[in-house]
């Protein structure tokens, strides 16, 4: 069995999180979110905006995984789901469907983000019937060199334990008094480090981001997505993910996410 290269501990981390640079960035981020939330409230037909942005988010998030589609293919897949579209367009459409499923679940659970819901999102996204990994052998490699850069937890029972801890951190606001945006950055890193699914972890993790923004009331409707930014700064994103694991560099990671 492969040996995990990062010891996952329950959140929040013991490191200093609310540094001066983080607090300064937090003020600006919350100000921008409040402005976006206010403008969104004035839009007469929010449904059209939500659907269009969800499709664009699906495209951007899939591009991070090197699934590239054109705008024409994207909207054809939306209008004609049974048509002869490209494989990439269908992957993007599945992401859009998984995103909608996540928001529907959020309404049905009164704002709770549960592991069973994340499993359902994964199943919709990948058209699979399984859930969390339960067999060893998963390792993340550098696309160019093939070098193993990270080995997540291998034991299925350990993955369930870590995800149960994460579920509690996501939903129990009494566990710590950190700002929700800081918590979102911590949650995203923890999820990607647990790497609970056999495939699609990056896309499920990015859906989790926007679900959490909506759950905390930072947004009333899901109209802010991070995937386009991550696509433009893909190398830095992966570098900072790993830097937390190697050096405990939480400040740089949180600033990147803010």
C-alpha positions in Angstrom: 0.0 0.0 0.0 1.2 3.5 -0.8 2.1 5.7 2.2 0.2 9.0 2.5 2.5 12.0 2.2 0.4 14.4 4.3 -1.0 14.0 7.8 -4.6 15.3 7.7 -5.7 16.8 10.9 -9.2 18.1 11.8 -9.9 21.7 11.0 -9.2 24.5 11.9 -5.4 24.2 11.7 -3.3 25.1 14.7 -1.3 27.6 12.6 -1.9 31.4 12.7 -4.6 32.0 10.2 -5.9 35.5 10.7 -2.7 37.4 9.8 -2.7 41.1 8.9 -2.5 40.4 5.2 -5.3 37.9 5.4 -7.6 40.3 7.4 -6.9 43.1 4.9 -7.8 40.9 1.9 -10.8 39.6 3.8 -12.2 43.2 4.1 -12.0 43.7 0.4 -13.4 40.3 -0.5 -16.4 40.7 1.8 -17.0 44.2 0.4 -17.0 42.9 -3.1 -19.3 40.0 -2.2 -21.8 42.4 -0.5 -21.8 44.6 -3.6 -22.4 41.6 -5.9 -25.2 40.3 -3.6 -26.9 43.7 -3.8 -26.7 44.0 -7.5 -28.0 40.4 -7.9 -31.0 41.3 -5.9 -32.1 43.9 -8.5 -32.0 41.4 -11.5 -35.6 40.7 -12.6 -35.1 37.3 -14.1 -32.5 35.6 -11.9 -33.1 32.1 -13.3 -31.7 32.9 -16.7 -28.6 34.5 -15.2 -28.1 31.5 -12.8 -28.4 29.0 -15.7 -26.0 30.9 -18.0 -23.4 31.4 -15.3 -23.7 27.7 -14.2 -22.9 26.6 -17.7 -19.9 29.0 -17.9 -18.7 27.7 -14.5 -19.1 24.1 -15.8 -16.9 25.0 -18.8 -14.2 26.7 -16.8 -14.1 24.0 -14.1 -13.8 21.3 -16.7 -10.9 23.2 -18.4 -8.9 22.9 -15.2 -9.1 19.1 -15.8 -8.1 19.6 -19.5 -11.6 19.0 -20.7 -12.0 21.7 -23.3 -15.1 22.6 -25.3 -16.3 25.4 -27.5 -19.1 27.8 -26.7 -21.2 26.4 -29.6 -20.7 22.8 -28.4 -21.5 23.9 -24.9 -24.9 25.5 -25.7 -25.8 22.7 -28.2 -25.3 20.2 -25.4 -27.6 22.3 -23.2 -30.3 22.6 -25.9 -30.0 19.1 -27.3 -28.8 16.8 -24.5 -29.3 13.7 -26.7 -27.6 15.1 -29.7 -24.2 14.0 -31.2 -22.1 16.5 -29.2 -18.4 16.1 -28.4 -17.3 14.1 -25.4 -16.0 17.3 -23.8 -19.3 19.1 -24.2 -21.1 16.2 -22.5 -18.6 16.2 -19.6 -19.3 19.9 -19.2 -23.1 19.3 -19.3 -22.7 16.7 -16.6 -20.9 19.2 -14.4 -23.7 21.7 -14.9 -26.2 19.0 -13.9 -24.2 18.1 -10.8 -24.0 21.8 -9.9 -27.8 22.1 -10.1 -28.2 19.0 -8.0 -26.0 20.5 -5.3 -28.2 23.6 -5.1 -31.4 21.5 -5.0 -29.9 19.5 -2.1 -29.0 22.6 -0.3 -32.6 23.7 -0.3 -33.9 20.3 0.8 -31.5 20.1 3.7 -32.1 23.6 5.0 -28.6 24.7 4.2 -26.6 21.6 5.3 -23.9 20.2 3.0 -23.8 16.5 3.7 -21.4 13.8 2.6 -24.3 11.8 1.1 -25.0 14.9 -1.0 -21.4 15.1 -2.2 -21.5 11.5 -3.1 -24.7 12.1 -5.2 -22.9 15.0 -6.9 -20.0 12.7 -7.7 -22.3 10.1 -9.1 -24.1 12.6 -11.3 -20.8 14.1 -12.5 -19.1 10.8 -13.3 -22.2 8.7 -14.1 -21.1 6.1 -11.6 -22.8 4.3 -8.7 -20.0 4.1 -6.2 -18.9 6.7 -3.6 -15.8 7.3 -1.5 -12.6 5.4 -2.4 -12.3 2.1 -0.6 -9.3 0.6 -2.4 -5.6 1.7 -2.1 -3.4 2.9 -5.0 -4.4 6.5 -5.6 -1.5 8.9 -6.1 -1.4 12.4 -7.8 1.3 12.8 -10.4 2.8 15.7 -12.3 1.2 15.8 -15.7 4.5 16.6 -17.5 7.0 14.5 -15.6 4.9 11.6 -14.2 6.5 12.3 -10.8 4.3 11.5 -7.8 3.7 14.8 -6.0 1.1 13.7 -3.4 -0.3 10.5 -1.9 -3.8 11.0 -0.2 -5.2 8.7 2.5 -5.4 5.1 1.2 -7.5 3.4 3.8 -11.3 3.6 3.1 -12.1 3.8 6.8 -9.7 6.7 7.2 -11.3 8.5 4.3 -14.7 8.2 5.9 -13.4 9.4 9.2 -11.8 12.5 7.6 -14.9 13.3 5.6 -17.1 13.0 8.7 -14.8 15.5 10.4 -15.0 17.8 7.4 -18.8 17.5 7.2 -19.0 18.7 10.8 -16.6 21.6 10.2 -18.7 22.7 7.2 -22.0 22.6 9.0 -21.3 23.4 12.7 -20.8 27.1 12.9 -20.0 26.8 16.6 -16.7 25.0 16.0 -14.8 28.1 15.4 -15.4 31.8 14.7 -13.4 32.2 11.6 -14.9 34.3 8.7 -16.8 32.1 6.2 -14.4 33.0 3.4 -11.4 31.8 5.4 -13.4 28.7 6.3 -14.1 28.1 2.6 -10.4 28.2 1.8 -9.7 25.7 4.6 -12.5 23.4 3.5 -11.4 23.4 -0.1 -7.8 22.5 0.8 -9.0 19.7 3.2 -11.3 18.2 0.7 -8.7 18.2 -2.1 -6.2 16.6 0.3 -8.5 13.9 1.5 -9.2 13.3 -2.2 -12.2 11.1 -1.3 -13.4 10.0 -4.7 -11.9 7.8 -7.4 -12.2 10.6 -9.9 -13.6 14.1 -10.3 -12.3 15.5 -6.9 -11.3 18.8 -8.3 -14.8 19.4 -9.9 -16.7 18.3 -6.8 -14.4 20.5 -4.6 -15.2 23.5 -6.7 -18.9 22.8 -6.5 -18.5 22.6 -2.7 -17.0 26.1 -2.8 -20.0 27.8 -4.3 -22.4 25.6 -2.2 -20.6 26.9 0.9 -20.8 30.5 -0.2 -24.6 30.1 -0.6 -25.0 28.1 2.6 -23.4 30.9 4.7 -25.5 33.6 3.2 -22.6 35.4 1.5 -24.7 35.0 -1.6 -28.4 34.6 -2.0 -28.2 32.9 -5.4 -25.2 31.0 -6.9 -23.7 33.6 -9.2 -20.1 33.7 -8.1 -17.7 31.0 -9.3 -14.0 30.6 -8.8 -13.0 28.2 -11.7 -12.2 30.9 -14.2 -9.7 32.4 -11.8 -8.2 29.0 -11.0 -7.9 28.2 -14.7 -5.9 31.4 -15.3 -3.7 30.6 -12.3 -3.7 26.8 -12.5 0.0 26.3 -11.8 0.0 28.6 -8.8 -3.2 27.0 -7.5 -1.6 23.5 -7.5 1.7 24.9 -6.2 0.0 26.5 -3.2 -2.2 23.5 -2.5 1.0 21.4 -2.1 2.9 24.2 -0.2 0.4 23.9 2.6 1.1 20.2 2.8 4.9 20.6 2.6 5.4 23.7 4.7 2.1 24.6 6.4 1.9 27.8 4.2 -1.7 28.6 5.0 -1.4 32.3 4.6 -0.4 32.2 1.0 -3.2 29.7 0.2 -5.9 31.7 1.9 -4.7 34.9 0.2 -4.9 33.1 -3.2 -8.5 31.9 -2.5 -9.6 35.4 -1.4 
